[in-house]
Amino acid sequence: MTERHLSAVVLAAGEGSRMRSARPKPLHLLCGRAMVLYVLDALPAPEIDRAVVVVGHGAERVTKKLTEDGAGLRLEFVEQAVQRGTGDALAVGLTALHEDDLDEDMDVLVLPGDTPLLRARTIAELVAEHRHSGAACTILTARLDDPTGYGRIVRVGKDDRIARIVEHRDAAADELEIDEINTGIFCFRRSLLAPALRMVSPDNAQGEYYLTDVVEVLAEAGHRVVSVVATDPDETHGINDRAQLAHAEAELRSRTNAEWLAKGVTMVDPAATYIDTTVSLAADVTLFPGTILQGRTVIGASVEIGPGCRLVDCTVGEHTTLEHTVARLSDIGADCEVGPYAALEPGASIPSGTRTGPFYTAGADAVLDG
């Protein structure tokens, strides 16, 4: 197995017009975090020498957000001033991978910035297969019962080798019957990728430079192109509209709840419990239906929350009980009983041992005797 340097280029320049939002597409939130951050989470951080993010629409906002919370990676940003397709975006991204301090023959992961369900183990499998096979390009593919709208993987010959990727709008009738689709996630050998990109032309229905055309260029030059089929096709899906955003959030919430259940948190009804991925919970916490925990909320041991509570950026001490309580940027001590129907405004502080009683309201200047 060849061990070359590994870098990544995340393509996050698209407008996302179907989101119908002033917010840049990569910054739409799922379980309290920007979409593109989950893509960065999937990168094999210990192996990555450098991660380049190609920005475009809302470039300043995207760059600022990722600079503040970039998943611990060394990030560089390159702007695609005019969106001329994924091939052009990757060419722009490669300009940040300087040859003077990185091997020319490095491996380059390419990922879209709108696939928040990607798992790190899937990307690790892709990289491992790429290095084991010695291929010029390794594609993460998926098989779908309904591949409508996706680029198809076209295979030829007795060895069923990959010859090209054809976009749905450019596909012939027989090609539309193919159920293996391109996910937009690749691992390339850089020494072969850069010249192949220069041979791509915008001769297609969109008049854009398709990254997928690189596959045909490499195959026609006699280079090997292989694939890894995703075990779970859902994790490869991109987010293009609000319905897909909601579907992805439901899946991330389910994963998050499963992790907390495994760590000793009780949920009376996980389907009715909403926890951001930024929340911290101690063991023996019990969450009743209708509980929503958001932001940097921290919950102590043996706390009972709910039903009908929403806490945003709050801290709660151990052995406290909250019922039908709404709070934001508040500090609640240990051994408290808060609610029912309590409202804590930003800056409120509830001393340990306090019983608020029903319909309690507190602001930043509230003073309670325990």
FENSUL-V999573 format. One record per residue. OMEGA is omega in radians with two decimals (none if undefined). Layout:
omega
OMEGA
OMEGA
This chain:
omega
-3.13
3.11
3.07
2.99
-3.13
3.04
-3.13
3.01
3.13
-3.08
-3.04
-3.07
-3.02
-3.11
-3.08
-3.04
-3.12
3.04
3.13
-3.02
3.01
3.14
3.07
-3.07
-3.11
-3.07
3.05
-2.96
2.96
-3.13
3.00
-3.12
3.11
-3.09
-3.04
3.12
3.11
3.06
3.09
3.10
-3.08
-3.13
3.11
-2.96
-3.10
-3.09
-3.02
3.06
-3.08
3.05
3.13
3.08
3.09
-3.10
-3.14
3.08
-3.11
-3.02
-3.09
-3.13
-3.14
3.14
-3.13
-3.10
-3.10
3.06
3.13
-3.02
-3.03
3.04
3.07
-3.13
2.99
-3.03
2.96
-3.06
3.08
-3.09
2.96
-2.99
3.10
-3.09
-3.11
3.08
-3.07
3.10
3.10
3.13
3.12
3.10
3.08
-3.13
-3.11
3.14
3.13
3.13
-3.02
-3.10
-3.05
-3.12
3.08
3.12
3.08
-3.08
3.08
2.97
-3.11
2.99
3.08
-3.09
2.99
-3.10
-3.06
3.12
-2.99
-3.12
3.12
3.07
-3.13
-3.11
3.11
3.11
3.10
3.11
3.12
-3.13
-3.13
3.13
3.12
-3.10
3.12
-3.07
-3.05
-3.08
3.01
-3.10
3.03
-3.05
2.93
-3.13
3.07
3.07
-3.06
3.03
3.10
-3.09
-3.08
3.08
-3.08
3.00
-3.08
3.08
-3.10
3.14
-3.10
3.02
-3.14
3.14
3.07
-3.09
3.12
-3.12
-3.10
2.99
3.11
3.11
-3.06
-3.07
-3.14
-3.01
3.01
-3.06
-3.12
3.12
3.10
3.12
-3.13
-3.12
3.09
-3.01
3.05
3.13
-3.08
-3.11
-3.01
2.88
-3.07
2.82
-3.01
-3.09
3.11
-3.09
-3.05
3.11
3.11
3.12
-3.13
-3.13
3.14
3.12
-3.13
-3.11
-3.12
-3.04
-3.10
-3.07
-3.10
3.04
-3.11
3.00
-3.10
3.13
3.10
-3.13
3.13
3.12
-3.13
-3.12
-3.13
3.10
3.09
3.12
-3.07
3.05
-3.11
-3.11
2.92
-3.13
-3.11
3.11
3.13
-3.10
-3.08
-3.07
-3.12
-3.03
3.04
3.14
-3.10
-3.12
-3.05
3.13
3.10
3.08
3.14
3.11
-3.14
3.13
3.12
3.12
3.12
3.12
3.11
3.10
-3.12
3.14
3.14
3.12
-3.14
3.07
3.13
-3.11
3.05
3.05
3.10
3.03
-3.13
3.10
-3.10
-3.12
-3.14
-3.14
-3.00
-3.07
3.04
3.12
3.13
-3.08
3.09
-3.12
3.04
-3.14
3.07
2.96
3.08
-3.12
3.13
-3.08
3.13
3.11
3.12
-3.14
-3.00
3.05
-3.09
3.14
-3.14
-3.07
-3.13
-3.06
3.01
3.07
3.04
-3.09
3.08
0.01
3.00
3.11
3.01
3.13
-3.13
3.11
-3.12
2.95
-3.12
-3.13
-3.05
3.08
3.10
3.10
3.07
-3.14
-3.13
-3.09
3.05
-3.09
3.12
3.11
-3.09
3.13
-3.12
-3.04
3.13
3.04
3.10
2.95
-3.03
-3.12
0.07
3.08
3.06
3.09
-3.12
-3.11
-3.14
3.13
3.14
3.13
-3.14
-3.10
3.10
3.11
-3.08
2.94
-3.03
-2.99
-3.08
3.04
-3.13
3.08
-3.14
3.04
-3.09
-3.07
-3.09
3.08
-3.13
2.98
-3.13
none
